[in-house]
Amino acid sequence: MKNLLMLEELGQFCLAIFLFSQLQYSWWLFPLCLLLPDVSMIGYLINPKIGAWVYNFFHHKLLAIVVLILGFYLKIQVVEFIGIILFAHSAMDRIFGYGLKFNDHFMHTHLGWAGKKNDI
């Protein structure tokens, strides 16, 4: 199951690259901005509950899709770009086993414990 989920996330990451290729931005911006959603980890400086909430908000694919559709609908490429980056980053995190966080510990994710062999 773990491999099947990883392939699904890889497909979504490839979709994000394709969507980015439809924008009029230089390619170097994609890898440069790809890790920006991890700034949301700053919530963990307050406590794990707030950290998990902020992290999950910015790593939830529905947010990415809403932002992307909003940018497309309003014809604002920078908003589309933000949606694509959020979507690509979330897919990339899940490829590496970092899922949405439970509020007890940063490494406790919906995919299991990050960094450990999970039997998903």
C-alpha positions as CSV (number, residue, x, y, z in Angstrom):
1,M,0.0,0.0,0.0
2,K,2.9,2.4,0.8
3,N,4.2,2.1,-2.7
4,L,0.8,2.6,-4.2
5,L,0.4,5.8,-2.2
6,M,3.8,7.0,-3.1
7,L,3.1,6.5,-6.8
8,E,-0.1,8.4,-6.5
9,E,1.8,11.3,-4.9
10,L,4.5,11.1,-7.5
11,G,1.7,11.5,-10.2
12,Q,0.4,14.5,-8.4
13,F,3.9,16.0,-8.2
14,C,4.3,15.5,-12.0
15,L,0.9,17.2,-12.5
16,A,2.1,20.2,-10.5
17,I,5.2,20.4,-12.8
18,F,3.0,20.2,-15.8
19,L,0.7,23.0,-14.5
20,F,3.7,25.1,-13.7
21,S,4.9,24.6,-17.3
22,Q,1.7,26.3,-18.4
23,L,2.6,29.5,-16.6
24,Q,4.9,32.2,-17.9
25,Y,7.5,31.9,-15.1
26,S,11.2,30.9,-15.3
27,W,11.8,27.3,-14.4
28,W,14.3,28.2,-11.6
29,L,11.4,29.6,-9.6
30,F,9.8,26.2,-9.1
31,P,12.6,24.6,-7.1
32,L,13.4,27.9,-5.4
33,C,9.9,28.2,-4.0
34,L,9.2,24.5,-3.5
35,L,10.2,24.4,0.2
36,L,8.5,27.7,1.2
37,P,5.4,26.0,2.6
38,D,7.6,24.6,5.3
39,V,7.8,28.0,6.9
40,S,4.5,26.9,8.4
41,M,6.5,24.8,10.8
42,I,7.1,28.0,12.8
43,G,3.9,27.3,14.7
44,Y,5.7,24.5,16.5
45,L,7.7,27.2,18.3
46,I,4.4,28.0,20.2
47,N,3.3,24.4,20.9
48,P,2.6,21.1,19.0
49,K,-1.1,21.8,18.8
50,I,-0.8,25.1,17.1
51,G,2.2,23.9,15.1
52,A,0.1,21.0,13.7
53,W,-2.8,23.2,12.9
54,V,-0.7,25.8,11.0
55,Y,1.3,23.1,9.3
56,N,-1.8,21.1,8.2
57,F,-3.5,24.2,6.9
58,F,-0.7,25.0,4.5
59,H,-0.1,21.4,3.6
60,H,-3.7,20.4,2.9
61,K,-4.2,19.9,-0.8
62,L,-7.7,21.3,-0.8
63,L,-6.2,24.7,0.1
64,A,-3.8,24.4,-2.8
65,I,-6.6,23.5,-5.2
66,V,-8.8,26.3,-4.0
67,V,-5.9,28.8,-4.4
68,L,-5.1,27.4,-7.9
69,I,-8.7,27.6,-9.0
70,L,-9.1,31.1,-7.6
71,G,-6.0,32.2,-9.5
72,F,-7.2,30.6,-12.7
73,Y,-10.7,32.1,-12.3
74,L,-9.4,35.6,-11.6
75,K,-6.6,35.3,-14.2
76,I,-3.9,36.1,-11.6
77,Q,-0.8,34.0,-12.4
78,V,0.9,34.6,-9.1
79,V,-2.1,33.1,-7.3
80,E,-2.0,30.1,-9.7
81,F,1.7,29.8,-9.0
82,I,1.1,29.8,-5.2
83,G,-1.5,27.1,-5.6
84,I,0.8,25.0,-7.7
85,I,3.7,25.3,-5.2
86,L,1.4,24.4,-2.3
87,F,0.1,21.4,-4.2
88,A,3.6,20.2,-5.4
89,H,5.1,20.7,-1.9
90,S,2.3,18.6,-0.3
91,A,2.7,15.8,-2.8
92,M,6.5,15.9,-2.4
93,D,6.2,15.7,1.4
94,R,4.0,12.7,1.2
95,I,6.4,11.0,-1.3
96,F,9.0,11.2,1.5
97,G,6.6,10.0,4.2
98,Y,5.7,13.4,5.8
99,G,2.0,13.6,6.0
100,L,-0.5,15.8,7.9
101,K,0.5,16.1,11.5
102,F,-1.2,14.9,14.7
103,N,-1.0,17.5,17.5
104,D,1.0,15.3,19.9
105,H,4.3,15.2,18.0
106,F,5.8,16.6,14.7
107,M,6.8,13.2,13.4
108,H,3.3,11.7,14.1
109,T,1.6,11.9,10.7
110,H,-1.4,10.5,9.0
111,L,1.0,8.2,7.2
112,G,2.4,6.9,10.4
113,W,5.6,8.0,12.2
114,A,7.8,9.9,9.8
115,G,11.4,8.5,9.6
116,K,10.3,5.0,10.7
117,K,9.3,2.1,8.6
118,N,5.5,2.2,8.4
119,D,3.3,-0.6,7.3
120,I,0.6,1.4,5.5
